[in-house]
Amino acid sequence: MRDNGDFWHFNPLLYKENDVVSIPGNPEFLVKDKWGYDKEKNDFAISKNFTVLVVWEYDLKKNKEETINKILKYAQS
């Protein structure tokens, strides 16, 4: 399971792919570049026979019970 913070991983509900962002200590970059990097990490895990469940901070805050149930269902599969 990967917990994606809305700011650190740029939740697509809150950011557009061509938004320019700055993370403290890093130069500015495009949101889609971070998404690409996160996809590479997920793809690598999958290539090693892991399954990946991405949980967004937004979902946990807005739909806590539903998100927890989703995580539990994922863990049991």
Secondary structure, DSSP 4 states (H G I P E B T S, - for coil): -EEE-TTTTT-TTT--TT-EE--TTS--EEHHHHHHHHHHHHHHHHHTT----EEEHHHHHHSHHHHHHHHHHHHH-
